[in-house]
Amino acid sequence: MLKKFIRYLILGLGLYALIATLVIAFYKDDPQAMIWQDRESFNKRYIEKLSLDSQTTLNTVLDYLGSPDLTFAKRDNEQVLQIIFYRTQHITSDGITTMDECTGLLFKNGQLILWGPSAYSKYQEENR
């Protein structure tokens, strides 16, 4: 009985090793899919931790998150308003990043003043 158990154990471990080797050898990741999914999650986690303190500037966000997916800016004599969008949720698998898949971060003169769904509305209201 013990011999039979050991035989099945060895057979099971061998089968496990064979399957693991085959998966490692032949399973192909889609690195682009993993990159955008990981990036989306990373952006979302970072944006959730933002605060309206003096440390949150456009440059610090760009340094941490890199180039935004979408960006708009306008300037008048006194101020520069810039809204940048980072992808934070997947909606449609069409290869195009749209504003509804992103979270906007609104900056006035390089300082974060608002983020989230209302950021773009505020951007449009300012300096009409």
N, C-alpha and C positions, 0 to 999 in steps of 0.2 A: 504494500500500500504506500509506503514512504517512497519507494523507487518510482512508483507511478506518479506521485505528486511532484517529485523532483523532475521527472521527465517532462511533465506538462509545464512546469515552471520554466525550465530551460527553453522549451518550444515557444512558450508565450513571450519570453524575453527576446528570443531570436526573431520572432515575428514582429515584435515591437521595433527592434533595431532595424529590420528590413524596411518597414513602413516609414520610419523616421528618416532613413537614408534616402528613400525614394522621394519623399516630400522635399527634403533639402535639395536634392539633385534636380528635380523636375518642376517644382512649383515656382512659377515666375510672378514676383510681385509687380504691381503696377506702380512704379515709384512716383509718377505724377499724381496719381490718385492719393497715395499716402501723403505726399507733400501738401497738397491743398487741404486735405482733411486735417492733418496735423496743424497746419498753419491757421486754419479757421478756428480750431479749438484754442490755439495759443493766443490769437488775437482776442477772442472772447474772454479768456481768463484775464488777460492784461487789462482790457477795457473795463471789466467789472471791478477792478481794484483802483481805478482812477479816482482822484479827488480834486477839488478846486483849490489847491494850494499853490503857492508860488513856485513849487518845484515842477509842476506839470506844464511844460512849454512844448511848443511845436517841435523844437529840436530834440528834446528828450524822447518824445513819442516816436519821431522818425528814427532816432538812433536805436530804439528798442524794437520797434515793429518793422522798420524798413520802409520801402516805398509803399504808399497807399494804392489801393485798387482804383479809386476815383478821387479827383480833387477839383475844387473850384475856388476861385479867389476873386476879390474885388477890393478896390482901393479908392478912398477919397482923400481929401487934404489932411485929415487928422488920423485916420486909422486904416489898417489893413485887416480885412476879414477873410479868413480862409477856412474852408471846411474840407476835411479829408475823410475818406471812407475806407474802412477795412472790412473785408468779408468775414462775417461771423456766423452765418447760417446758410445752409444749402437749400435751394428751392427747386431749381430746374437744371437738369443735366444737359445744358445746351452749349457749354464751353464759353459762355459770356457771363461776366460778373456784372450784376445790375444793382441799383441802389437798394432794392428791397432785400437783397442778400447781405447787405452791409450795415454797419453801424457808423454813423457820422460823428465826427469830433469837430467842434466849432472853436476856432481860435480867433481872438481879437488881439492884434499886435503881438502875435506869437504866444499868447497866454490862453490856456484852455478856459473857456467860459461855459460850455455846455456840450453834452454828448447824449446820444440816444436818438429815439424817433423824432423828437421835437427840434433837433439841431438844424436840420435842413430848412424847416419852416422859419426858424429864427434867422437863419442866414438870408433867406429870401426877404424877410421883413426889414432887415437892417439896410439903411442907405438906399431906399427906393427912389 
